[in-house]
């Protein structure tokens, strides 16, 4: 699919974003081992979350619509075939942690992109817990008695942290993860809401052995990472008035909003409330004021890793030199996002140079419509679509169907706002 996008004079309207992808994965996985039926309304309809649901069905869990029939802590059944995680690193890593604690072995596979992503960062701590785990291919399980560990993570990763905590539910003693910087905490928030013994002290998170999880009933908030595209678009398009309804604003996810505000973007919040321990608001976006250059370093980059591609788009319109560093993790996502964004924005006339772990971007630059590649990466495709809104002439984005991974109605929402 080639998406054709023309410049926008105005963005206006209110939209409901896809359910938060991170929370959706966790609601399905934790609901599967709860003692009773869980209900998750507003689950993400993206392909990644569908991969998690399909894997759970292969493990004997009844997942349908908003309902997850929990089988208890020891109720999962061996799959008759390798679990296909599609393109979802979250599916593969979180299930690896859960399945490492089962008394049967499971192989987890995925598409070519997922198969190239680093899984040793999960396998190594699981082995320290006395789990059977190997890669490639990724195989876990067959040793039901695990030992709790204290693991100091060399790279900040909510997926790795979550995998260890899920294995820790079955381990003797406490299992703790100490992170270099605090990553998104949806796993520990949801575990606490379901009755697990979770202890949090700064960047150290610990969980104790758990015999039972209570079912959960949650309305999944809108995905903040999806909101990020409209926060930038609304700030850059000359006339904008966008309202994003019921967006999750978990403090471990919203560093990007704080950064945009510090740069001169205008992002308002209305109707604050809680949903199963998760903070939710409506976000209001209007055109930005005078903008200041971007400075992002390692700790900051980890807090907003999924939002950095669209931040690069914003930087092309800011006077001065913007530096985004500490983002080497972008090289091992669905694509090498550092290279993909440099290629796309350069084709549109931006002054952007890729460094080892980020970009140097000089602005402002008047962007021109161009034929660009998504690299099969949903966040690259959406970031380039936002760039197209402020470019002269039409922009064509190759392989734009990859937005189905996280935001299936992205282009419908773009057309509606225009």
C-alpha positions in Angstrom: 0.0 0.0 0.0 1.2 3.5 -0.9 -0.3 6.3 1.2 -0.5 9.6 -0.5 -0.6 12.7 1.8 -0.9 16.3 1.0 -0.1 19.3 3.2 -2.7 20.4 5.8 -3.8 23.9 6.4 -5.8 23.0 9.4 -6.2 20.0 11.8 -9.4 20.0 13.9 -11.6 17.4 15.7 -11.6 14.9 18.6 -10.5 11.3 18.2 -10.4 8.2 20.4 -7.0 6.5 20.0 -6.3 2.8 19.9 -6.2 1.1 23.3 -2.7 1.3 24.8 -0.6 -1.5 23.2 1.5 -2.1 26.3 -1.4 -2.3 28.6 -3.4 -4.5 26.2 -0.6 -7.1 26.0 -0.4 -7.2 29.8 -4.1 -7.4 30.3 -4.2 -10.5 28.1 -1.2 -12.2 29.5 -2.0 -11.6 33.2 -5.7 -12.3 32.6 -4.7 -15.7 31.2 -3.1 -16.8 34.5 -5.7 -15.1 36.8 -8.2 -17.2 38.8 -11.4 -16.3 37.0 -12.5 -14.3 34.1 -11.0 -10.9 33.3 -12.6 -8.2 31.1 -10.5 -5.7 29.1 -12.6 -3.2 27.1 -10.9 -1.1 24.4 -8.0 -3.5 23.7 -5.7 -2.4 21.0 -6.9 -3.8 17.6 -3.3 -3.7 16.3 -1.6 -6.8 14.8 0.9 -7.1 17.7 -1.8 -7.5 20.3 -3.6 -10.0 18.1 -0.4 -12.0 18.1 -0.5 -12.2 21.9 -4.1 -13.3 21.9 -3.4 -16.0 19.3 -0.4 -17.3 21.3 -2.6 -17.5 24.4 -5.3 -19.4 22.5 -2.6 -21.9 21.5 -1.8 -22.3 25.2 -5.4 -23.2 26.0 -6.7 -19.8 27.0 -10.2 -18.8 25.9 -9.8 -15.2 24.6 -12.7 -13.5 22.8 -13.7 -9.9 22.4 -13.2 -8.3 25.8 -13.1 -11.5 27.8 -10.1 -13.6 29.0 -10.9 -16.8 30.8 -8.2 -17.1 33.3 -6.7 -20.6 33.8 -4.9 -19.9 37.1 -1.1 -19.9 37.7 -0.6 -23.5 36.5 -3.4 -23.9 34.0 -1.6 -23.2 30.7 -1.4 -26.2 28.3 1.5 -27.0 26.0 1.1 -25.7 22.5 0.9 -28.2 19.7 3.2 -26.0 17.6 5.7 -23.1 18.0 4.0 -19.9 19.1 4.0 -17.4 16.3 4.6 -13.9 17.8 4.5 -12.2 14.4 6.3 -8.9 14.6 5.8 -8.3 18.3 8.8 -8.2 20.5 6.5 -7.6 23.5 4.7 -10.8 22.8 7.9 -12.8 22.5 9.7 -11.4 25.5 6.8 -11.3 28.0 5.7 -14.8 27.1 9.2 -16.0 27.3 9.3 -15.0 31.0 5.9 -16.5 31.7 6.6 -19.8 29.9 10.1 -20.2 31.3 8.3 -21.1 34.6 6.1 -23.8 33.1 6.9 -27.5 33.3 6.7 -27.9 29.5 9.0 -26.5 26.8 7.7 -23.9 24.3 9.3 -22.5 21.2 8.5 -18.9 20.2 9.0 -17.8 16.7 8.2 -14.6 14.7 8.7 -12.9 11.3 12.1 -12.1 9.8 12.2 -8.7 11.6 11.5 -10.2 15.0 13.9 -13.1 14.4 16.7 -10.5 14.1 15.9 -8.7 17.4 18.1 -9.5 20.4 16.6 -12.1 22.7 19.7 -13.0 24.6 18.9 -10.1 26.9 15.9 -12.2 28.1 17.5 -15.6 28.0 20.5 -14.6 30.1 18.5 -13.5 33.2 16.1 -16.4 32.9 19.0 -18.8 33.0 20.2 -17.1 36.2 16.8 -18.0 37.6 17.6 -21.7 36.8 15.1 -21.7 33.9 15.8 -23.6 30.8 16.2 -21.0 28.0 18.0 -20.9 24.7 18.2 -18.8 21.6 18.1 -19.0 18.6 15.5 -20.3 18.2 13.9 -19.1 21.4 13.0 -22.0 23.6 11.9 -21.8 27.2 10.4 -24.0 29.9 10.6 -27.5 31.2 12.0 -26.6 34.6 9.1 -25.5 36.9 11.2 -24.6 40.0 12.9 -21.3 39.6 15.0 -19.2 42.0 14.5 -15.5 42.6 17.4 -13.2 41.6 18.3 -9.6 41.9 19.1 -8.5 38.3 20.8 -5.3 37.4 19.7 -4.5 33.8 22.5 -3.3 31.6 20.0 -1.7 29.1 16.7 -0.1 30.1 13.9 -2.3 28.7 10.4 -2.6 30.1 10.0 -5.8 28.1 13.0 -7.5 29.7 12.0 -6.2 33.2 8.4 -7.6 32.6 9.7 -11.0 31.5 11.8 -11.4 34.6 8.9 -10.3 36.9 6.5 -12.7 35.2 9.0 -15.6 35.8 9.4 -14.2 39.3 5.8 -14.9 40.1 6.8 -18.6 40.1 10.2 -18.4 41.7 11.3 -19.1 45.3 11.9 -15.9 47.2 11.8 -12.4 45.8 12.8 -11.5 42.2 14.0 -8.0 41.7 15.1 -5.9 38.7 17.2 -2.8 39.1 17.1 -0.5 36.0 19.6 2.2 34.9 16.5 4.5 34.4 12.9 3.8 35.3 11.0 2.3 32.3 7.2 2.0 31.8 5.7 0.3 34.8 2.4 -1.1 33.4 3.4 -4.7 34.5 4.0 -3.8 38.1 0.9 -1.6 38.2 -1.3 -4.3 36.9 0.3 -7.0 39.1 -0.4 -4.9 42.1 -4.0 -4.4 41.1 -4.4 -8.2 40.8 -3.0 -8.9 44.2 0.6 -9.8 43.6 3.2 -8.8 46.2 5.0 -6.0 44.3 7.6 -3.7 46.0 8.9 -0.6 44.2 11.8 1.5 45.5 13.0 4.0 42.9 14.3 2.0 39.9 14.2 -1.3 41.8 11.1 -3.4 41.3 10.6 -6.7 43.2 7.9 -9.3 43.1 7.3 -12.3 45.4 6.2 -15.8 44.5 2.4 -15.7 43.8 -0.1 -18.5 44.1 -3.1 -16.6 42.8 -3.9 -13.5 40.8 -7.3 -11.9 41.0 -9.2 -11.2 37.7 -9.0 -7.7 36.4 -11.7 -5.4 34.9 -10.2 -2.5 32.9 -11.1 0.0 30.2 -7.8 0.2 28.4 -6.8 3.9 28.0 -5.8 5.4 24.7 -2.2 4.7 23.7 0.1 7.7 24.5 2.6 6.6 21.9 -0.1 6.9 19.3 -1.1 10.3 20.8 2.5 11.5 20.3 2.0 11.8 16.5 -0.9 14.2 16.9 0.9 16.2 19.6 3.6 17.0 17.1 1.2 17.5 14.2 -1.1 19.8 16.1 1.9 21.9 17.2 3.4 22.2 13.7 0.3 22.8 11.5 -0.6 26.5 11.5 -4.2 26.1 12.6 -5.0 23.2 14.9 -7.5 22.3 17.6 -7.3 18.6 18.4 -8.8 16.8 21.4 -7.5 13.2 22.2 -10.0 11.4 24.4 -9.2 9.1 27.4 -5.4 8.9 26.8 -3.3 7.0 29.3 -0.8 9.3 31.0 1.1 6.9 33.2 4.1 9.0 34.5 6.6 6.5 33.1 5.1 7.1 29.6 4.7 10.9 29.3 8.2 12.3 29.4 7.7 13.1 25.8 4.8 15.5 26.6 6.9 17.2 29.2 9.7 17.6 26.6 7.4 19.1 24.0 6.0 21.6 26.5 9.6 22.6 27.4 10.3 23.2 23.7 7.2 25.5 23.3 4.5 23.1 22.2 1.1 23.6 23.8 -0.5 20.4 25.3 -3.4 20.8 27.7 -5.0 18.2 30.0 -8.6 17.9 31.0 -10.9 15.4 33.0 -8.1 13.6 34.9 -9.2 10.2 36.3 -7.9 6.7 37.1 -8.5 3.3 35.4 -7.3 0.2 37.3 -4.5 2.3 38.8 -3.6 4.0 35.4 -3.9 7.8 35.0 -6.2 8.9 32.2 -6.9 12.4 30.8 -8.2 14.1 27.6 -5.3 15.9 25.8 -5.9 19.2 24.0 -3.4 20.3 21.3 -3.1 23.7 19.7 -0.3 25.3 17.6 3.1 25.7 19.2 4.6 29.0 20.2 8.3 29.9 19.5 10.2 26.6 19.6 13.6 25.8 21.2 16.1 23.2 19.9 15.8 19.7 21.1 18.4 18.1 23.5 17.8 14.4 24.3 20.4 12.3 26.1 20.5 8.6 27.2 18.3 8.6 30.2 15.7 10.8 28.5 15.8 8.7 25.3 14.9 5.5 27.2 11.8 7.3 28.6 10.5 8.2 25.2 12.0 5.7 22.8 8.9 5.1 20.8 8.2 8.8 20.3 11.7 9.7 19.0 10.9 9.2 15.3 8.2 11.9 15.4 10.4 14.1 17.6 12.9 14.0 14.7 10.1 15.5 12.5 9.5 18.3 15.0 13.2 19.1 15.1 13.3 19.8 11.4 11.1 22.8 12.0 13.0 24.3 14.9 15.6 27.0 14.5 19.1 25.8 15.5 20.8 22.5 16.0 18.9 19.7 17.7 20.7 16.7 19.1 18.9 13.4 19.9 21.4 10.9 21.5 21.3 7.8 23.7 18.8 6.2 21.2 20.9 3.3 20.0 18.0 1.0 20.9 16.2 2.4 17.8 18.5 0.3 15.6 17.0 -2.9 16.8 13.3 -2.2 16.6 11.1 -3.3 13.7 13.7 -1.5 11.5 16.8 0.5 12.1 14.7 3.6 12.9 17.7 5.9 13.0 18.6 5.0 9.4 15.0 4.9 8.2 14.1 8.3 9.5 17.3 9.9 8.1 16.5 8.4 4.7 12.9 9.6 4.7 13.4 13.1 6.1 16.5 13.7 3.9 14.4 12.8 0.8 12.0 15.5 2.0 14.8 18.1 2.3 15.6 17.9 6.0 19.2 18.5 7.3 19.5 15.3 9.4 22.6 13.2 10.0 22.6 9.9 11.8 25.1 9.4 14.6 25.9 6.1 16.3 23.1 6.5 18.8 20.9 9.3 17.4 20.6 12.2 15.1 21.9 15.8 14.6 19.2 17.9 13.0 19.6 21.5 11.8 16.5 23.6 11.2 14.2 25.0 10.3 14.0 23.4 6.8 11.1 23.7 4.4 10.1 20.1 3.6 9.2 19.0 0.1 6.8 16.1 -0.8 8.7 13.0 -1.8 8.4 9.3 -2.4 9.7 7.7 0.9 10.0 4.2 2.4 8.5 3.1 5.8 11.0 0.2 6.0 8.0 -1.8 7.1 8.0 0.0 10.4 4.8 1.4 11.8 6.3 4.3 13.7 8.5 5.4 10.8 5.4 5.4 8.5 3.4 7.5 10.9 6.2 9.9 11.6 6.8 10.5 7.9 3.0 11.0 7.5 3.2 13.8 10.0 6.2 15.3 8.1 4.0 15.1 5.0 1.4 17.4 6.6 3.9 20.3 6.7 5.7 19.6 3.3 5.0 21.3 0.0 3.4 19.0 -2.5 2.3 15.4 -2.1 4.2 12.7 -0.3 3.9 9.0 -1.0 4.8 6.5 1.7 5.6 2.9 0.6 4.4 0.0 2.7 2.1 2.2 4.7 0.0 -0.8 5.7 2.5 -1.5 8.4 0.5 1.0 10.6 -1.8 -2.0 11.3 0.8 -3.2 13.8 -0.2 -0.6 16.3 -2.7 1.9 14.9 -5.0 0.4 12.2 -7.1 3.5 11.7 -4.2 6.0 11.7 -4.9 7.2 8.1 -8.6 7.4 8.7 -7.9 9.7 11.7 -5.5 11.8 9.6 -8.1 12.3 6.9 -10.8 13.1 9.5 -8.6 15.8 11.3 -7.7 17.4 7.9 
